[in-house]
């Protein structure tokens, strides 16, 4: 099984820079993207043989995750059940027969470390969630 994960820093901009060609050439079974920065209704992005699952941030143009998969999951979970964190669309989990796939977009500290505190909280929450 071929899995690909890519932080695209905005899928709409990435599409204009060769994303579709790369996606088609790489022939992944499952392709995860982080930092989509859009809702699925803001872009037409479909690939033959793939189903897509999105977890977008409430705030448009911010964070978000998506998974394109050839294999149909048993279940799809958006977020971790903690509203404070789920509103940013950072976690998307697909359950398959033999494994779970967790697509995670971890917050970065930004310039001047303005988001460092939130990033540390996120790390603690996620570490405890998956234990």
BELTAQUI-V516778 format. One record per run of one state. SS is the DSSP state (~ for helix, > for strand, _ for the rest). FROM is the first residue (numbers start at 0). TO is the last residue. Records with the same first field share a line. If there is no record, write none. Layout:
SS=FROM-TO, FROM-TO
//
This chain:
_=0-1, 7-9, 15-17, 26-28, 34-38, 42-49, 55-63, 69-73, 78-81, 86-89, 95-98, 104-109, 113-114, 129-130
>=2-6, 29-33, 50-54, 64-68, 74-77, 90-94, 99-103
~=10-14, 18-25, 39-41, 82-85, 110-112, 115-128
//
